[in-house]
């Protein structure tokens, strides 16, 4: 039974909505956790499904898959959490997530983070300067592996807008990430090559 049939049936038998939770909770919780940390992310994922259940009549039964609808709800909850908690609180929650791992995992993660720090800083600086709508579009594509049409449905925008947002951000990221490579290959950076 597809999602639309489950939701339709849940109007008469509310417990059937549990199938929607079972199918999609892990993906929605993962999305929330990646955006705002474990503690808040898991709470928000629960709120998403509570809201979805209470408002299931808003779901378009013509759609077979509830994922874009659930991601739209989750995205709205995440936006609100970020607005109310502020970026500093979100960053702190992400750090707490790292601290709950064992020492070996944390050491490996820190080493990998140091190796990639320059690129990550460059990516973060590019993303911070972009409109939040464009960043959300890219994250739904890169993190959640949604198709362009699923992203369009999630964000209630045309597919062409999804394509242009992702293309624009990819171009910005490629430009920024290409600069350090060009600098590292300049004569000054290859002092061992100069005789």
N, C-alpha and C positions, 0 to 999 in steps of 0.2 A: 504494500500500500504506500503510495507516494505521500509527500508531506501535505499536499492540498487535501487529499482524501482523509488523512489523519485529522487535520484541523477541522474539516467539515464534520467528520464524525464526532469530534470532541464537543461540538455544540450540544449533542444529545447525550454523549458519554464523556464527561470531562476527563476521566482518567486516561483516555486514549492519547491525550496531549503528551503524556509521559514518553511516548515514542519519539516525539519531536525533541524533547530534552535529551533522551538517550542518543539520538543520532547526531546532534549538533553541539552538545554542551562542550565537549573537549575543544572543538575548533573555536567556539566563541570565547571560552575561558582563556585559551591560548592567545587570542587576539587581544583581549583585555589586559592580560598579564604582561604581554610584550609592550603594550602602550604605557601602562602605569604601575607595574610592579605586582608582586604576588598578592599581598594582603588586600589591596583595593581591587585588583583585577578579579580575584575570585568572588569577592562580594558583588562587584558590578555584574559579573556573569550571572550570578543568581538573580539579581534584580532584572536583568534582561529577560530571563525566562519567566519570571513572575509577571512582568509587564506584558510580555507576549501572550501569556495565558489569559490574563485579564482583558486583553485587547485583541484577542484572536479573531474577532469579527472584522477587524481592519485588514486582515491578510487577504490579498487578492487570490481567490480560489482558482483563478485562471492560470496562476503560476504553479508549476508542479513542485518546485524546490523552495523551501522556506529560508535557505541560507542567506540570500541577499537581504531579505526582510529582517532577519535576525542580526546581520552585520550592521544594517542601518540603525537598528535600535541600539546595538552595542556602541556604535560610533557616537551616537548622540549622548549616551550615558558617559562614555569616556571623555568627550568634549566637556561636559558639565563638570566631571570630576577634576579635570585639569584646570578649568576656570576657577573652581572653588578652592582647590588645594594649592594651586600655583605650581610652577615648574620645579621649584626647589623641593617641595614635598614629594613630588613624583620621582625626582632624582634620588632622594633619600630612600624611598621605598625600593627602588631598583638596587641600590647598594645593599640594603638589608637582604634582598633576595640572594645576592652573591655571598653574603656572610653566612647564610644557612647551609652552604655546601661544605664538604669536608676540605681539609687543608690542602690535599693534593690537587683536587679539582680547582680550588681557588688559586693556588700557585700557578697551575697551567693556564688558567683563564687570565691571570694578571700578566704572565709572560706573553701570551698571545696578544693581549690588549696593548702591551708596550710596543710589540713589533708592528702592530697595525695603527698605532696612535695617530700618526701623521695623516693617513688616509681617512681615519674615522673623524678626526678634527675637521678635515676638509669637507667631508660629506656633511657633518653636522652643521658647519657654517653655511653651506649651500642650502640645506634644508631649513635652517632657522630663518633664512631670508625669504623663503617662498611662502605664498599664501597657504594657510592650514589646509584648505580644500585640496590643493595640489599634492601636498605631502600625504594626506589621507588616501588619495587615489593611488599613489605609488606604493604605500604600505599595504593596501588591499591586494595589489598585484604581487608585490615581492614577498610579503609575509604570509598572506592568506591564500595565495595562488588562485585567486578568482580570475575568471575570464573577463575580457573587456565588457561583455554584455552583462555579466553578473555585477561588476563594479558599477556600471551605468544604472542598473536597477537598484543597487544598494544606496547609491548617492542621489538617485532620482535626477540623473543628467543624461544627455544624449551620449551614445557610444563614441561619436566623433570628439566630444569634449574629453572623454577618457583618453582616447588616443593622443590628442594634442597635449594634455597635461603630462602624460607619461613621457612622451617624446621630448617635451620641453625640459623636464627634470633630468632625464637621461643625458640630454645635451649639456646641461649645466654641470652635471656630475662628471661627465667625460672631460669637459674643458678644465675643470678644477683638478681632477686627478692626473691629467696629462702634464700639467705644469711642473709638479715635482720631478717627474721623469726627465723632462727637458733640462731642468736645473742640475739634476744629479749627473747628467752627461756632458755638462759644460766643461771647458778646459780647466777652470778653477777647481772643480770638484774632482778632477782626475790628476791631482798633483803628481802622482807617481808616474804619469805618462810624460810629464814635461822633463826634458833633459837639458 
